[in-house]
Amino acid sequence: MIKFLDLQKINAQYADELKQVAAEVIDSGWYLLGERVKQFESGLEALQEGGNAIAVANGLDALRLIFKAYIELGLMQEGDEVIVPANTYIASVLAITDNKLAPILVEPDLNTFNLDFNLIESRITSKTKAIMVVHLYGRVCWNAELEALAKRHNLKIIEDNAQAIGARWNGIRTGNLGDAAGFSFYPGKNLGALGDSGAVTAKDDELAKTIRTLANYGSAQKYVNQYQGLNSRMDEIQAAFLNVKLPYVDKEIACRREIADYYIENIKNPNIILPEKVTDEEHVWHLFVIRTSKRDELQTYLTENGIHTLIHYPIPLHKQSCYLDLNNLVLPLTEQIHQEVLSLPMSPVMSKGEIIRVVEILKKFKI
Ligand SMILES: *Cc1c(COP(=O)(O)O)cnc(C)c1O
């Protein structure tokens, strides 16, 4: 079986170092809010080439904390609206609704899978406070008009950078394009911990300080609680693992780009729509997502031929039972995407033989 993502093989590359640092954390007797988390935050700031990094418990919390901080700072309030792509992973929207803000779902562009920039302005009301861009599948969602639009309407731009660490737009890392960004280091992400963890990056120092305080029970000074905060801290052991893996992020992304290039050049099948080729810096290929009108048949065919695939995502969030109030929205492109997408195997450790086999099997798929 060709695995969708071979986590075991990815982490095996670093196993000696990972075991070494785990032993050091165990022996240290210090498991939270320590040197390793500080080192990770500095490492992330260096990778990002600027900004303030705050290590937190997971990617969802990273996004939740950004809105919570804006609320504490008086810049947003209950009922305010946030524009967000309708085809994102549910975490983006949970971060909004958890703070009692209203998600305004906007359709994506079918070619990029990202927010359709042309549809944003007409959805802005007097209650709109922010646009959340999601660099979905690892492709940058940004342009100069978006920046100008946000400035014109005095909106914050929050980046969901869970899938796109390492990408750049005009040389700037995603996560440093907007006002603040959420990162996830879920094991399957391009920089994966060995458990849950995440981070926020924020340009503004005051915002960063508020997020750091909120993530630690709303307390900047022990037993003094300024806000009703959360417990959302990165473990020292996860920080230690991430410190081992962080220096290899760009190298692993380069492997992903090679696989994506090979797929794009060689998968020739009229029944399959490939993702667009963009400049290297604008895509980190967290997922390689194709479309076909016969998605379920293609997935079965690939499974029968020993190729494991996944669907990102099978049910759009406006059709989920947790969002009954959104269930009657009509979002045809989003619905089409959820019916047609299939994610091909994509790991930095795939062998040349595996990559070639995926291509050969796909070429032979007939409707
Ligand atoms: C993974 C992911 C998240 C959430 O990250 P967790 O660490 O799993 O909480 C948020 N948004 C997107 C787009 C993601 O892919």
The ligand as an ORCA input file, in Angstrom:
! r2SCAN-3c Opt
* xyz 0 1
  C      -5.370     21.518     11.070
  C      -6.112     22.755     10.808
  C      -6.568     23.579     11.849
  C      -6.561     23.195     13.286
  O      -5.376     22.750     13.818
  P      -5.375     21.736     15.065
  O      -3.969     21.783     15.517
  O      -5.798     20.406     14.566
  O      -6.318     22.280     16.088
  C      -7.146     24.784     11.505
  N      -7.330     25.142     10.227
  C      -6.931     24.371      9.204
  C      -7.147     24.848      7.805
  C      -6.335     23.140      9.451
  O      -5.959     22.378      8.424
*
